[in-house]
């Protein structure tokens, strides 16, 4: 067994080979911080390596630590005798629990507040006041605002990035921004201070539209029913306002102080939010009515709580590839990645992007379906409370589900992906997905493998039908990236970026083992978490990111998988649970 020495405490322990370093440290120092839950985003678990007996660095370590003597202990595994030193929290990257956050310069934000001293002029052509007070730099097109109700003489005028006046604020009030990723399953919100650029908090709610169906296709079908579009739109509005409320109340802030919001999502979600018909997304050539940028007042969109908020929705690309994929690309650009980059935003609708040296960008989307998130699987669990999130084979050859919980309800989608890899390793299933060993047969003749048994005898079993559902979802994603690589004539990748809240919890080795991710080596795979939400935040805080987003949407070339005959053939080939080598 390898020995692990932890400095400066000078603690020495024996650890099982291939133990994750953070787990080994936590076993003896329980307070050791892992705020992002070991997803490789926050950088708080880093240690300095004195004697290196660790596995090769992961892609996240390359991006966050850049080949230094530091390692992220949640990513490194102990494979030989090792000495590490625990450090104080570092400052290079902001702490985020939902994704990698590059340094986003607070420059040319979506809205800025200009202080104006009115000097007793309470009713005046604002253009004149502004031009005097702000050195003639603000263009107001001769707007006249009635200022009689403003009690304070010192007010702040909110102007958007093009210099248009958005509103007036009393000096005491805060100016907050909310970046929103309007996902088919989840709505995530990121709160920022629009006067300093500081991140204030984040949270999510389940999209209330989920009662009408799990994926974009069922939402479109609902939208085509009488009053369906109105109901879906109301739910999108309610979901966004509840994430605004939740994020603000956690931080003790007033949601009425949210003066601007950047909202991204796939084209079905964003078109529904704007109340636009989605018929055109239901039939060839599957184009949204609107794919250009939108700048509106909250009231015009239909918001109540956010009625005075300036809403900016960046443009999407085409088909089901919307502004969420554009925000993903903005984040990858901000991380400074170059070369051939494949981005997979894994979810029920998986967006796939291939960037070739930033000269050419190809995009498509693959209908993975809800199985990737644990839905429609007999032991799947969509919500992570009381669900197993990981699966592995121990050194004694047992399948271990983690974390240890009482009365588990099932396994998350990422745990199910890992479970497939474990069942392959144990030879319980073959590469065709057939259950061949270690199974029981139930009264219907269905094979099922028991993967968990509680002390009280409660069991969780994966059936042959479950394996088939997971295979189909995995094949849709793999066929998507294989097709896009083939169309581009590319068989080499510098990075594979895995985005999306579901994607963030995937075990990279297991996903490569079953052919969900291309087999490029772990050091080329970067798990960025909710890139769309963090990209939306970058678009809010930084004018260059906003311009890059709009340029990407014009430049990206959309491939419609449904129109490519080879796609179905590739899908069938991708059903096999085996690695797919890409150099
Ligand atoms: Fe390791 Fe967050 S716990 S990066």
Boltz pocket constraint, residues with backbone or C-beta under 6 A from the ligand:
constraints:
  - pocket:
      binder: B
      contacts: [[A, 33], [A, 34], [A, 35], [A, 36], [A, 37], [A, 38], [A, 39], [A, 40], [A, 41], [A, 42], [A, 43], [A, 44], [A, 45], [A, 46], [A, 72], [A, 73], [A, 74], [A, 75]]
      max_distance: 6.0
